[in-house]
Every structure is written in structure tokens, then in C-alpha cells.
Amino acid sequence: MCQKLVLQLVLPCLCINGIFCQNQKLADSLELIYSSGKYVQTDKLGILKGLAVNHTDTEKKLLYSIALIQSAKDLDSIDYLFSGYQEKGNALRLKSDLNHALESYLKAAELVRKDKSNRRLGGIYIAIADVYSIMENHQNSTNYYKKAIDLLRVSNDPISLASALLNAGDEYCNVGKLDSALMYTEESQLIFDQNKSNLGQAYSLGNLGMIYAKSGNKVQAEKNINKAIILLENLGEFYPICDYLGSMSEIYYERGEIQKALSYSGRSLQLAQKNGLKDQVSDANLKMSKYYEKLGDFSKSLQHYKNYVTYRDSVSNITSVQLMADQRTDFEVSQKQVELNQQKRNQEIIAIAAAIALGLIIIIAIGLYRRNRFIKKTNTIIEEEKNRAELLLLNILPEGTANELKQNGKVQAKKFESATVLFTDFKEFTHYAEYLSPELLVESVDLYFSKFDEIMDKYNLEK
């Protein structure tokens, strides 16, 4: 899957995978001020907004957003009310409460739609489109991306425009409309490049690589992915690098290029291990287990599956899960071993069945071939006999009469006003026939009849 940039309108930055631009140190400082109550009342909205925007604790982010909405309503501040609904939507989205997140974003959109702020309305439309994308409502998602793009084209905010274009390209990529995906992503790359946004360039290059990979252009795909990786490494953004590499591996796996898939997932695994990205380590191990299983290397498949279970459990912070991790790992690994052994047996059964089926197919094919030859030969004999019968019929009857006989099985009598009848006799035929062999007799008679035929053909007579 390509990557989406999520735009934060409050701060001039773009973020990924953390979903929103957040600064916990700033949030901690603001939280001390807010809890102490030592601030001017007119600063309350600003403090609440800072807490809602920057807090990394999702529950607290949601609570401060709700507090911001209530305070903004009390003080009749449209700007802060918009921010409150926006951050509430962000918090709910982080909690995967997509329906309520969408509801909050739509309220924010309604506020700035009246205000006719193209920049803020375009930004909130991107957030709405992102939620629809997660919900796999692709029609609404693309519609809102288009609305955002139209608004941001007439605003003085190229980075927001580029973000909308990039996310729209990602959506088209997800639904397989690669031409549209390429067009939007290339435009976003151009804008990010013109505005020297290294992070934007990295994601546009990475997404272009994914699009090229899906369209079968492997050389261009790897070229763009590698450029994106270099930029992301310089920015210290290792999480998305692992995502790009993992997504590339899945594309090659689906195409049946297992070794290439292993190469990409191996790079993702090494990078994730180096930078302590446990969930990415777990994901890469699961992919490699699947790839080795496809290759029939069950030993390596099982080892990577063990690593997957171990790292998956280490990501969880629940104490009870940690205490049971070893037991569950052993159980799941043993279950995986049973599955792999069963799959190996199934493969052997399938191979034997395939060989038997192939033998039966060959036998049937030979039988059909012989039957076809017999039918063809029989049809040839029938056709030859049919032609001989037709020639014989034409030889003794007029053509019209012969055709009528073939078509109807009988001939209707015809009346002729005038006709000449010729009777011929071979003088002393009986006498000569007594002394000639049958072969010579037939040959002699045939000679005379052939002469009769020549005369009748010459004068268009009928016999």
C-alpha cells in the first residue's frame, strides 16, 4: 500500500504514521500550566488548543478537544470551535472510532464553509477523505479529495495542495486506477520539489515507486523506492521505509516472484531490527514465514514464525500477556509446526493426485485422438461414396431430375409438347456376346455408349 500524508493545519508540518504533528514536551508544559490554573482566562482557549493538538495520549487528546469545544462555544469563538472539532476528529480517528470522527470533521467543515476559508476547508476535506478511505468508501473518498484539491488550488498553500494530491493518488492506487494515481502523485512530487519539502518528496517518490511496481515497471519502481529511502533515512523516518519495503515485498509475492519478495522483506526486517521497530520486525517476520512456506522451506518458515510471535507479544504492554508470552509462543509455534507438517503432506497428496490426473488426461487424450482419426477416416469414406453415387445418378439422369430426386426422394412427371425418341440395337449382339469374355464385352459396349454420350453432349440432348 502507498503512504498517506496527514495534514495538520495548526502547525506548518506534515506527518505520517504518528498521524498528526504532536509534541509531547510542549503538551507536558501546557498541562502543568492548565492544571495549576495560573493563567489569564483569555489564554485558556490557546492552552486547550495546544494540549489537543500536541498530546500523544489519545484519551487526553480527546478530553482536551471536548473541553476546547465547550469553552469555544461559551466564548463564541468560531476559530477555536473549528480547532476543537478538528482535534476531536483526530483523536477519534486514532481510536478507530471512524463514524464519530467523521461526524466531528463534518461539523468542523460546516463552520469554515460559512467562513469561506478555502485553506481550512480544503484541509478538513482531506481529513474526511482519509476517513472514507480507511472505511473503504472509495467513491466518497475520491470525491472529497477532489473537493480539497479544487479549494487548495486557489489558496496560497502549496504544501496542503501537494498533500491532497498525494493522498488522492494513494486512493486511486488502492483501487487499481494506476493512470490517475500516477498523474496526481507526479503533480504532488513537483510541488513538494518546488517548495523544498524533503518529507513530501520522500513520500511522493515512495508512492510513485509503489504505483510503478503495481503497473509492472520494476526498474522505475525500485529507482523511486530507493530515492525515497535515502531521503527518509536522512530525515530519520525509518518506520515508513519499512512500510514501503514490506508493501513492495507483498506486490512481488502476489506476482509469484518469491525471491524478490524475500529480498524486500529481508531489507525491511534488517532496518526494523536496527532501529528497534518491534511491530515492523514482527510484520517482516510474518511475511518471510509466508514466503518461505510458499517455497517449501518449512524450517525457515517456522523460525520466522517463532520470531513473529515473539516480537508481536513484545509490542504489547499488558502484564498478563507478558507473563504468558512464552507459553503462548510455544503453543502457537507447535500449532504452526502441525500446520506446516499437514501442508507438506497435503502437497505430497496433491502431487500424487496431479500425477494420476495427468495420466488419466493422457489416456483420454490418446483415446480422443484415435476416435477422431476413426471418425475422420469414416467421414472421408462416406464422402467418397456419396460423390460416387451422385456421379452415377448424374450419368443416368438429367441434372435437374437428379437434383429433384435427391431433394424430394421422388420426381414429379413433366410434360413435353414435342420429343424425339431414338431406339438403337446392336446387330447380332447376342451372337457376338456368346463368344466374348465379360470384360471384353463390357469394354466394347462402353466404347459405343461413350460415342453416344459425345454426340448427345455436342447437340445438347438428354439420355
C-alpha positions as CSV (number, residue, x, y, z in Angstrom):
1,M,0.0,0.0,0.0
2,C,1.1,3.6,-0.7
3,Q,1.5,6.0,2.2
4,K,-0.7,9.0,3.1
5,L,0.5,12.3,4.4
6,V,-1.8,13.7,7.1
7,L,-2.0,17.5,7.2
8,Q,-2.1,19.4,10.4
9,L,-3.4,22.9,9.7
10,V,-2.3,24.4,13.0
11,L,1.4,23.8,12.5
12,P,3.3,24.1,9.3
13,C,4.3,20.5,9.0
14,L,3.4,17.2,7.5
15,C,3.4,13.9,9.4
16,I,3.0,10.2,8.8
17,N,2.2,7.1,10.9
18,G,2.0,9.2,14.0
19,I,-0.9,10.5,12.0
20,F,-0.7,14.1,13.4
21,C,2.0,16.5,14.3
22,Q,2.4,16.1,18.0
23,N,4.9,17.5,20.6
24,Q,4.6,15.8,24.0
25,K,7.1,18.0,25.7
26,L,5.1,21.1,24.7
27,A,1.9,19.2,25.9
28,D,3.5,18.4,29.2
29,S,4.4,22.1,29.8
30,L,0.9,23.3,28.8
31,E,-0.6,20.6,31.1
32,L,1.3,22.0,34.1
33,I,0.0,25.5,33.4
34,Y,-3.5,24.3,32.8
35,S,-3.7,22.1,35.9
36,S,-2.2,24.9,38.1
37,G,-4.8,27.4,36.9
38,K,-2.2,30.1,36.8
39,Y,-3.0,31.7,33.5
40,V,-5.0,34.6,32.2
41,Q,-8.5,33.5,31.3
42,T,-8.2,34.8,27.8
43,D,-5.3,32.4,27.3
44,K,-7.5,29.4,28.2
45,L,-8.5,28.6,24.6
46,G,-4.9,28.8,23.4
47,I,-3.7,26.4,26.1
48,L,-6.5,23.9,25.4
49,K,-5.8,24.0,21.7
50,G,-2.1,23.4,22.3
51,L,-3.0,20.4,24.5
52,A,-5.5,19.0,22.0
53,V,-3.0,19.4,19.1
54,N,0.2,18.1,20.8
55,H,-0.9,15.5,23.3
56,T,0.2,11.9,22.3
57,D,-2.2,10.3,24.8
58,T,-5.3,9.7,22.7
59,E,-7.7,9.7,25.7
60,K,-6.3,13.0,26.9
61,K,-6.3,14.4,23.4
62,L,-10.0,13.6,23.2
63,L,-10.8,15.1,26.6
64,Y,-8.9,18.4,25.9
65,S,-10.6,18.6,22.4
66,I,-14.0,18.3,24.1
67,A,-13.0,20.9,26.7
68,L,-11.9,23.2,23.8
69,I,-15.2,22.8,22.0
70,Q,-17.2,23.7,25.2
71,S,-15.0,26.7,26.0
72,A,-15.1,28.0,22.4
73,K,-18.9,27.8,22.5
74,D,-19.0,29.7,25.8
75,L,-16.7,32.4,24.4
76,D,-18.3,32.3,20.9
77,S,-15.0,31.7,19.1
78,I,-15.5,30.1,15.7
79,D,-11.8,29.6,15.1
80,Y,-11.2,27.7,18.3
81,L,-14.5,25.8,17.8
82,F,-13.2,24.6,14.4
83,S,-9.9,23.5,16.0
84,G,-11.9,21.7,18.7
85,Y,-13.9,19.7,16.3
86,Q,-10.9,19.0,14.1
87,E,-8.8,17.7,17.0
88,K,-11.7,15.7,18.4
89,G,-12.0,14.1,14.9
90,N,-8.2,13.4,15.0
91,A,-8.5,11.7,18.5
92,L,-11.5,9.6,17.5
93,R,-9.7,8.5,14.3
94,L,-6.7,7.4,16.4
95,K,-9.2,5.4,18.5
96,S,-10.6,3.9,15.2
97,D,-14.0,5.4,16.1
98,L,-14.4,6.4,12.4
99,N,-18.1,7.2,12.3
100,H,-17.8,9.7,15.2
101,A,-14.5,11.0,13.8
102,L,-16.3,11.7,10.5
103,E,-19.2,13.4,12.3
104,S,-16.7,15.7,14.1
105,Y,-14.8,16.5,10.9
106,L,-18.1,17.4,9.1
107,K,-19.0,19.8,11.9
108,A,-15.7,21.5,11.5
109,A,-16.2,21.7,7.7
110,E,-19.6,23.3,8.2
111,L,-18.0,26.0,10.4
112,V,-15.4,27.0,7.9
113,R,-17.7,26.6,4.9
114,K,-19.6,29.6,6.2
115,D,-16.4,31.4,6.8
116,K,-15.3,30.7,3.2
117,S,-11.8,29.7,4.2
118,N,-10.5,27.7,1.3
119,R,-7.3,26.6,3.1
120,R,-9.0,25.3,6.2
121,L,-12.0,23.8,4.4
122,G,-9.6,22.1,2.0
123,G,-7.6,20.7,4.9
124,I,-10.6,19.3,6.7
125,Y,-11.8,17.8,3.4
126,I,-8.6,15.9,3.2
127,A,-9.2,14.5,6.7
128,I,-12.8,13.5,5.7
129,A,-11.4,11.8,2.6
130,D,-8.8,10.0,4.6
131,V,-11.5,8.5,6.9
132,Y,-13.6,7.4,4.0
133,S,-10.5,5.8,2.6
134,I,-9.9,3.8,5.8
135,M,-13.6,2.8,5.7
136,E,-13.0,1.7,2.0
137,N,-15.7,4.0,0.8
138,H,-13.7,4.8,-2.3
139,Q,-16.3,6.9,-4.1
140,N,-16.8,9.4,-1.2
141,S,-13.0,9.4,-0.5
142,T,-12.1,10.4,-4.1
143,N,-14.9,13.0,-4.2
144,Y,-13.6,14.7,-1.1
145,Y,-10.0,14.6,-2.3
146,K,-11.2,16.3,-5.5
147,K,-13.1,19.0,-3.5
148,A,-10.0,19.6,-1.4
149,I,-7.8,19.9,-4.4
150,D,-10.1,22.4,-6.1
151,L,-10.2,24.6,-3.0
152,L,-6.5,24.4,-2.3
153,R,-5.6,25.3,-5.9
154,V,-7.0,28.8,-5.3
155,S,-5.4,29.2,-1.9
156,N,-1.8,30.2,-1.1
157,D,-0.9,26.8,0.5
158,P,1.1,24.6,-2.0
159,I,2.1,22.1,0.7
160,S,-1.5,21.4,1.6
161,L,-2.4,21.1,-2.1
162,A,0.5,18.7,-2.6
163,S,-0.7,16.6,0.3
164,A,-4.2,16.4,-1.1
165,L,-2.8,15.4,-4.5
166,L,-0.6,12.7,-2.9
167,N,-3.4,11.2,-0.8
168,A,-5.7,11.2,-3.8
169,G,-3.1,9.4,-5.8
170,D,-2.8,6.9,-3.0
171,E,-6.6,6.3,-3.1
172,Y,-6.5,5.7,-6.8
173,C,-3.6,3.4,-6.4
174,N,-5.6,1.4,-3.8
175,V,-8.5,0.9,-6.2
176,G,-6.2,-0.1,-9.1
177,K,-6.7,3.2,-11.2
178,L,-2.9,3.5,-11.8
179,D,-3.1,6.1,-14.5
180,S,-4.9,8.5,-12.3
181,A,-2.7,7.6,-9.3
182,L,0.4,8.4,-11.4
183,M,-1.0,11.7,-12.6
184,Y,-1.9,13.0,-9.1
185,T,1.3,11.7,-7.4
186,E,3.6,13.2,-10.1
187,E,2.0,16.6,-9.6
188,S,2.4,16.3,-5.8
189,Q,6.1,15.4,-6.3
190,L,6.6,18.5,-8.5
191,I,5.0,20.8,-5.9
192,F,7.0,19.3,-3.0
193,D,10.1,19.6,-5.0
194,Q,9.4,23.3,-5.9
195,N,8.8,24.1,-2.2
196,K,11.8,22.1,-1.0
197,S,9.7,19.8,1.2
198,N,12.1,16.8,1.8
199,L,9.4,14.8,3.6
200,G,6.9,15.4,0.9
201,Q,9.4,14.5,-1.8
202,A,10.2,11.3,0.1
203,Y,6.6,10.2,0.3
204,S,5.7,11.2,-3.3
205,L,8.8,9.2,-4.6
206,G,7.9,6.2,-2.4
207,N,4.3,6.3,-3.6
208,L,5.4,6.6,-7.2
209,G,7.6,3.5,-6.7
210,M,4.5,1.6,-5.4
211,I,2.5,2.7,-8.4
212,Y,5.3,1.6,-10.8
213,A,5.6,-1.7,-9.1
214,K,1.8,-2.4,-9.4
215,S,2.0,-1.5,-13.1
216,G,4.9,-3.9,-13.7
217,N,7.6,-1.3,-14.2
218,K,10.1,-2.9,-11.8
219,V,13.1,-0.8,-12.8
220,Q,11.3,2.5,-12.2
221,A,9.7,1.2,-9.0
222,E,13.0,0.3,-7.4
223,K,14.6,3.5,-8.5
224,N,11.9,5.6,-6.9
225,I,11.7,3.5,-3.7
226,N,15.5,3.7,-3.2
227,K,15.4,7.5,-3.7
228,A,12.6,7.7,-1.1
229,I,14.5,5.5,1.3
230,I,17.6,7.8,1.1
231,L,15.6,10.9,1.9
232,L,13.7,9.2,4.7
233,E,16.9,7.9,6.2
234,N,18.4,11.4,6.3
235,L,15.2,12.6,8.0
236,G,15.3,9.7,10.5
237,E,11.9,8.4,9.3
238,F,12.6,4.7,9.4
239,Y,9.0,3.4,10.1
240,P,7.7,4.4,6.6
241,I,10.8,2.9,5.0
242,C,9.9,-0.5,6.5
243,D,6.3,0.0,5.3
244,Y,7.5,0.7,1.7
245,L,9.8,-2.3,1.7
246,G,7.1,-4.5,3.2
247,S,4.5,-3.3,0.6
248,M,6.9,-3.9,-2.2
249,S,7.5,-7.5,-1.0
250,E,3.8,-8.2,-1.0
251,I,3.5,-6.9,-4.6
252,Y,6.2,-9.2,-5.8
253,Y,4.7,-12.1,-3.7
254,E,1.4,-11.7,-5.4
255,R,3.2,-11.7,-8.8
256,G,4.8,-15.0,-7.9
257,E,8.3,-13.5,-7.6
258,I,9.0,-15.1,-4.2
259,Q,12.8,-14.4,-4.2
260,K,12.3,-10.8,-4.9
261,A,9.6,-10.6,-2.2
262,L,12.1,-12.2,0.3
263,S,14.7,-9.6,-0.7
264,Y,12.4,-6.7,0.1
265,S,11.0,-8.2,3.3
266,G,14.6,-9.0,4.4
267,R,15.7,-5.4,4.0
268,S,12.6,-4.3,6.0
269,L,13.5,-6.7,8.7
270,Q,17.1,-5.6,9.0
271,L,16.1,-1.9,9.1
272,A,13.4,-2.5,11.7
273,Q,15.8,-4.6,13.9
274,K,18.4,-1.9,13.7
275,N,16.1,0.9,14.8
276,G,14.1,-1.1,17.3
277,L,10.8,-1.0,15.4
278,K,9.2,-4.1,17.1
279,D,5.9,-4.1,15.2
280,Q,7.7,-3.8,11.9
281,V,10.1,-6.6,12.9
282,S,7.1,-8.7,13.7
283,D,5.4,-7.9,10.4
284,A,8.5,-8.6,8.4
285,N,9.0,-12.0,10.1
286,L,5.4,-12.9,9.4
287,K,5.8,-12.0,5.7
288,M,9.1,-14.0,5.4
289,S,7.4,-17.0,7.1
290,K,4.7,-16.9,4.5
291,Y,7.2,-16.6,1.6
292,Y,9.4,-19.5,2.8
293,E,6.3,-21.6,3.3
294,K,5.4,-20.9,-0.3
295,L,8.9,-22.0,-1.4
296,G,8.5,-25.2,0.6
297,D,11.3,-24.3,3.1
298,F,9.4,-25.2,6.2
299,S,12.4,-24.9,8.5
300,K,13.0,-21.2,7.8
301,S,9.2,-20.6,7.7
302,L,8.9,-22.0,11.2
303,Q,11.8,-20.0,12.5
304,H,10.4,-16.7,11.2
305,Y,7.0,-17.5,12.6
306,K,8.6,-18.0,16.0
307,N,10.2,-14.6,15.7
308,Y,6.9,-13.1,14.6
309,V,5.1,-14.4,17.7
310,T,7.9,-13.3,20.0
311,Y,8.1,-9.8,18.6
312,R,4.3,-9.5,18.4
313,D,4.0,-10.3,22.0
314,S,6.8,-7.9,23.0
315,V,4.9,-5.0,21.4
316,S,2.1,-5.4,23.9
317,N,2.4,-3.7,27.3
318,I,-0.2,-5.8,29.0
319,T,1.4,-7.6,32.0
320,S,-0.7,-10.7,31.8
321,V,0.2,-11.1,28.2
322,Q,3.9,-10.8,29.0
323,L,3.7,-13.5,31.7
324,M,2.0,-15.9,29.3
325,A,4.1,-15.0,26.3
326,D,6.5,-18.0,26.4
327,Q,3.6,-20.4,26.9
328,R,1.6,-18.9,24.1
329,T,4.6,-18.8,21.8
330,D,5.3,-22.5,22.4
331,F,1.7,-23.3,21.7
332,E,1.4,-21.2,18.6
333,V,4.7,-22.5,17.3
334,S,3.6,-26.1,17.9
335,Q,0.3,-25.3,16.1
336,K,2.3,-23.8,13.2
337,Q,4.5,-26.9,13.1
338,V,1.4,-29.1,12.8
339,E,0.1,-26.8,10.1
340,L,3.3,-27.0,8.2
341,N,3.6,-30.7,8.5
342,Q,0.0,-31.0,7.4
343,Q,0.7,-28.7,4.5
344,K,3.7,-30.8,3.5
345,R,1.5,-34.0,3.5
346,N,-1.1,-32.1,1.5
347,Q,1.5,-31.1,-1.0
348,E,2.6,-34.7,-1.4
349,I,-1.1,-35.9,-1.8
350,I,-1.7,-33.1,-4.3
351,A,1.5,-34.2,-6.3
352,I,0.3,-37.8,-6.4
353,A,-3.2,-36.8,-7.4
354,A,-1.8,-34.5,-10.1
355,A,0.3,-37.3,-11.5
356,I,-2.7,-39.6,-11.6
357,A,-4.8,-36.9,-13.1
358,L,-2.1,-36.2,-15.7
359,G,-2.0,-40.0,-16.6
360,L,-5.8,-40.1,-17.0
361,I,-5.7,-37.0,-19.1
362,I,-3.0,-38.5,-21.4
363,I,-5.1,-41.8,-21.7
364,I,-8.2,-39.8,-22.5
365,A,-6.3,-37.6,-25.0
366,I,-5.0,-40.7,-26.8
367,G,-8.5,-42.2,-26.9
368,L,-10.0,-39.0,-28.2
369,Y,-7.2,-38.7,-30.8
370,R,-7.8,-42.3,-32.1
371,R,-11.6,-41.7,-32.1
372,N,-11.1,-38.5,-34.0
373,R,-8.9,-40.3,-36.6
374,F,-11.5,-43.1,-37.0
375,I,-14.4,-40.5,-37.4
376,K,-12.3,-38.5,-39.9
377,K,-11.5,-41.6,-41.9
378,T,-15.1,-42.8,-41.8
379,N,-16.3,-39.4,-42.9
380,T,-13.9,-39.5,-45.8
381,I,-15.1,-42.9,-47.0
382,I,-18.8,-41.7,-46.7
383,E,-18.0,-38.6,-48.6
384,E,-16.3,-40.5,-51.4
385,E,-19.2,-43.0,-51.7
386,K,-21.6,-40.1,-51.7
387,N,-19.7,-38.4,-54.5
388,R,-19.7,-41.7,-56.5
389,A,-23.4,-42.1,-56.0
390,E,-24.1,-38.5,-57.2
391,L,-21.9,-39.0,-60.3
392,L,-23.7,-42.3,-61.1
393,L,-27.0,-40.6,-60.7
394,L,-26.0,-37.7,-63.0
395,N,-24.7,-40.2,-65.5
396,I,-28.1,-41.9,-66.0
397,L,-30.4,-38.9,-65.3
398,P,-30.6,-35.3,-66.4
399,E,-29.1,-32.9,-63.8
400,G,-32.4,-31.3,-62.8
401,T,-34.1,-34.7,-62.5
402,A,-31.2,-36.0,-60.3
403,N,-31.3,-33.0,-58.0
404,E,-35.1,-33.2,-57.6
405,L,-34.7,-36.9,-56.7
406,K,-32.0,-36.2,-54.1
407,Q,-34.0,-33.4,-52.6
408,N,-37.5,-34.9,-52.5
409,G,-37.0,-38.6,-52.9
410,K,-39.2,-38.7,-56.0
411,V,-39.6,-36.9,-59.3
412,Q,-42.7,-35.2,-60.5
413,A,-43.7,-36.1,-64.1
414,K,-43.0,-33.5,-66.7
415,K,-44.9,-32.9,-69.9
416,F,-43.1,-32.2,-73.2
417,E,-45.1,-30.9,-76.2
418,S,-42.6,-32.5,-78.6
419,A,-40.0,-35.2,-78.2
420,T,-37.8,-37.4,-80.4
421,V,-37.2,-41.0,-79.3
422,L,-34.2,-42.9,-80.7
423,F,-34.1,-46.7,-80.4
424,T,-30.8,-48.4,-81.3
425,D,-29.8,-52.0,-81.5
426,F,-26.5,-53.8,-81.9
427,K,-26.9,-56.1,-84.8
428,E,-26.3,-59.7,-83.9
429,F,-25.3,-58.6,-80.3
430,T,-26.5,-61.9,-78.8
431,H,-24.4,-63.9,-81.3
432,Y,-21.2,-61.9,-80.5
433,A,-21.8,-61.9,-76.8
434,E,-21.7,-65.7,-76.7
435,Y,-18.0,-65.7,-77.8
436,L,-16.7,-62.7,-75.9
437,S,-15.5,-62.6,-72.3
438,P,-17.5,-60.4,-69.9
439,E,-14.6,-58.0,-69.6
440,L,-14.2,-57.6,-73.3
441,L,-17.9,-57.4,-73.9
442,V,-18.3,-54.5,-71.3
443,E,-15.3,-52.7,-72.8
444,S,-16.9,-53.0,-76.3
445,V,-20.3,-51.8,-75.2
446,D,-18.7,-48.9,-73.2
447,L,-16.9,-47.8,-76.4
448,Y,-20.2,-47.4,-78.3
449,F,-22.0,-45.8,-75.3
450,S,-19.2,-43.3,-74.9
451,K,-19.6,-42.2,-78.5
452,F,-23.4,-41.8,-77.9
453,D,-22.5,-39.6,-75.0
454,E,-20.2,-37.4,-77.1
455,I,-23.0,-36.9,-79.7
456,M,-25.5,-36.0,-77.1
457,D,-23.1,-33.5,-75.4
458,K,-22.4,-32.0,-78.8
459,Y,-26.1,-31.4,-79.6
460,N,-27.4,-30.8,-76.0
461,L,-29.5,-33.9,-76.0
462,E,-30.8,-35.8,-73.0
463,K,-30.4,-39.5,-72.4
